[in-house]
Amino acid sequence: MGILRTCPFCGGEARMVNVEMAGCSYATCTICHAQSDDATQGRVQAAWNRRACLVKLAFMNADATPKNTTVEVASEAVPDVMAWYGAYFAGDRYTVAADGRNVPMDQNGEPKAWPPNPAS
């Protein structure tokens, strides 16, 4: 059995649990009790140890309180988070930066292109 990385949620120690009657395993955190889906040990280890590429989104909203909000999300979740923010704060004057770079938005507050072109 390979090594499990620490918990992606709390940093706690992870351990592999074997369910012999079902013929599968799952990973679980000894602190917060987060757990993976059940599968073979190799698949569980690969899924548990995989980490998403995080993007820091900074929303600067002239019409809201607080004016600045920052969240870290997986890169693939950026369009959904921006769509939610755009719907929730419809009509507000705001801009969004991803990892310090301005994100061009359409009229609905969704990114015009994601991921952004690195040359722009």
C-alpha positions as CSV (number, residue, x, y, z in Angstrom):
1,M,0.0,0.0,0.0
2,G,1.2,3.5,-0.9
3,I,1.4,6.6,1.3
4,L,-1.6,8.8,1.7
5,R,-1.1,12.6,1.8
6,T,-2.6,14.6,4.7
7,C,-6.3,15.5,4.6
8,P,-7.0,18.1,1.9
9,F,-9.6,19.8,4.3
10,C,-7.9,20.0,7.7
11,G,-4.4,18.7,7.2
12,G,-5.0,15.7,9.6
13,E,-3.5,12.3,9.2
14,A,-5.2,10.0,6.7
15,R,-5.6,6.2,6.9
16,M,-6.8,3.5,4.5
17,V,-9.8,1.5,5.6
18,N,-10.3,-1.9,4.0
19,V,-13.8,-3.3,3.8
20,E,-13.1,-6.9,3.4
21,M,-16.7,-8.1,3.0
22,A,-17.3,-5.6,0.2
23,G,-13.8,-6.1,-1.3
24,C,-13.0,-2.4,-1.4
25,S,-11.2,0.3,0.5
26,Y,-11.6,4.0,1.3
27,A,-9.4,6.8,2.8
28,T,-10.5,8.7,5.8
29,C,-9.1,11.6,7.9
30,T,-8.4,10.8,11.6
31,I,-9.3,14.4,12.6
32,C,-12.3,15.7,10.5
33,H,-13.5,12.3,9.3
34,A,-13.6,13.3,5.6
35,Q,-13.5,10.2,3.4
36,S,-13.1,9.2,-0.2
37,D,-15.4,7.1,-2.3
38,D,-14.8,3.4,-2.0
39,A,-12.8,1.6,-4.7
40,T,-9.6,-0.5,-5.0
41,Q,-6.7,0.7,-2.8
42,G,-4.8,2.0,-5.8
43,R,-7.7,4.1,-7.0
44,V,-8.5,5.4,-3.6
45,Q,-4.9,6.4,-3.0
46,A,-4.7,8.2,-6.4
47,A,-8.0,10.1,-5.8
48,W,-7.1,11.0,-2.2
49,N,-3.6,12.3,-3.1
50,R,-4.8,14.3,-6.1
51,R,-5.1,18.1,-5.4
52,A,-6.9,20.6,-7.4
53,C,-5.2,23.6,-8.9
54,L,-6.4,26.5,-6.8
55,V,-7.1,30.0,-8.1
56,K,-7.5,33.0,-5.8
57,L,-10.5,35.0,-6.9
58,A,-10.8,38.6,-5.6
59,F,-14.1,40.3,-6.1
60,M,-14.0,44.1,-5.7
61,N,-17.5,45.4,-5.4
62,A,-18.1,49.2,-5.1
63,D,-21.8,48.6,-4.1
64,A,-21.5,45.9,-1.4
65,T,-20.3,45.5,2.1
66,P,-17.6,44.2,2.4
67,K,-16.1,45.9,-0.6
68,N,-13.5,43.2,-1.2
69,T,-14.0,39.4,-1.0
70,T,-11.4,36.8,-1.7
71,V,-12.0,33.1,-2.1
72,E,-9.8,30.2,-3.3
73,V,-11.5,27.7,-5.6
74,A,-10.5,24.9,-7.9
75,S,-9.7,26.3,-11.4
76,E,-12.6,24.3,-13.0
77,A,-15.1,25.9,-10.5
78,V,-14.2,29.5,-11.4
79,P,-17.0,30.0,-14.1
80,D,-19.6,28.6,-11.7
81,V,-18.4,30.8,-8.8
82,M,-18.4,33.9,-11.0
83,A,-21.9,33.1,-12.3
84,W,-23.2,32.8,-8.8
85,Y,-21.6,36.0,-7.7
86,G,-22.9,37.8,-10.9
87,A,-26.4,36.5,-10.2
88,Y,-26.3,37.4,-6.4
89,F,-24.9,40.9,-7.0
90,A,-26.7,41.6,-10.2
91,G,-26.6,45.3,-10.9
92,D,-23.6,46.0,-8.7
93,R,-20.4,47.6,-10.0
94,Y,-17.7,45.1,-9.5
95,T,-14.5,43.6,-11.0
96,V,-12.9,40.2,-10.5
97,A,-9.2,39.3,-10.5
98,A,-7.9,35.7,-10.7
99,D,-4.5,35.3,-9.1
100,G,-4.0,39.1,-9.4
101,R,-5.0,39.3,-13.1
102,N,-8.3,41.0,-14.2
103,V,-10.9,38.6,-15.6
104,P,-12.9,40.0,-18.5
105,M,-16.7,39.3,-17.9
106,D,-19.8,39.2,-20.0
107,Q,-23.0,41.1,-19.1
108,N,-24.0,38.2,-16.7
109,G,-20.8,38.4,-14.7
110,E,-19.4,35.2,-16.2
111,P,-15.8,35.0,-17.5
112,K,-15.6,35.6,-21.3
113,A,-13.0,32.9,-21.5
114,W,-11.8,30.4,-18.9
115,P,-9.0,29.6,-18.5
116,P,-7.7,32.9,-19.6
117,N,-5.2,33.2,-22.4
118,P,-1.7,33.4,-20.8
119,A,-0.6,35.9,-23.4
120,S,-3.3,38.5,-22.6
